[in-house]
Amino acid sequence: MTYDLVIGDRAYSSWSLRGWLLFDAFGIPVKTHSARLYTEELPALLKDYFPARTAPTMRTPEGSVVPETIAIAEELATRHPEAGLWPQDPHARAAARGLAAEMHAGFSALRNHCPMNLRVSYTDCQPPEAVLADIARLDVLWSWARETTGSTTPWLCGAYSAADAFFAPVATRIATYNLPVSPQMMLYVNAHLSHPSFRRWRAMGQIDGADQDFYRRDYPRRDWPGPVPLPARAVDCADTVNQACPYSGKPVTHALELYGRRFGFCNAFCRDKTLADAEAWPKFMALYHSDGDRTGAHASAVHLFPNIPGEARPSRLRALRAQRRDTRLARNALIFIAAPTGWRTT
């Protein structure tokens, strides 16, 4: 048996993001059950998780219901000490627990004025003084955490911990609303935007349900300031290099094309989450980089270089992929250029 986790909309539910990261970022298997916020879906789903009434809510393999993210974190840490949800060092562990508790209870101005929205990024948001005060408090906490624990990693208390999972939605708010933060804070935000588990969650959030009007704002928009996804596109399911979905192993019914090669998936969700951010998914990237896929590599070369002699195509294909990779890396590096007023993207 495994854990069950009730979540809301991936694009908007900040607490659901925290709860899910407590599993995915620490290698703990979980089965998710999603419901759309502000509808009857969530109350209906939670009828099987009494007495919980919010997302996320966890049910253990034995049937115990655990609502509230901070309770989920503590229960998982007790059951899976090897996963490292809290730091091993007692001082760092105490600091991490204090950080998570303040995040769980505070920062109401930031929450209310800047609700999480992983589908857009804005400029010119003009945050009010109460939000700026919350940002100042975050700066104090994050700086203190690094200093008191001696962290030399991108994270607050050494290795990635539950404290970082709790602050992940805050990092997304800074990214979405282009909030004014210090260069050191920006480095921490960028670490979250590049974290594999967060990238997987956001990729699913791009395609998981329609937009929610409550979260829409009229600010000018800009590109999402995180890693740039590979240029994949949806295509028909003909001539895929694989016959089984890289995630489920089921027969392929949907496909995408990436650099001239077609890859198959068992349903639209598997394909579309990969379209949103292919590099976030290790199983797909293992298929993409498979050395045994000679047929797919040859098809890519023929598709991209039809007028080049066959013996020259493989080297040209490798050169093109390297060039595109370097271009993406250069673009992604821009997110690490921080200024007190936010990212410089030009």
Summary of the structure (lengths in Angstrom):
residues: 346
radius of gyration: 21.5
end to end distance: 49.8
largest distance: 68.1
contacts: 1110
relative contact order: 0.10
helix: 51%
strand: 11%
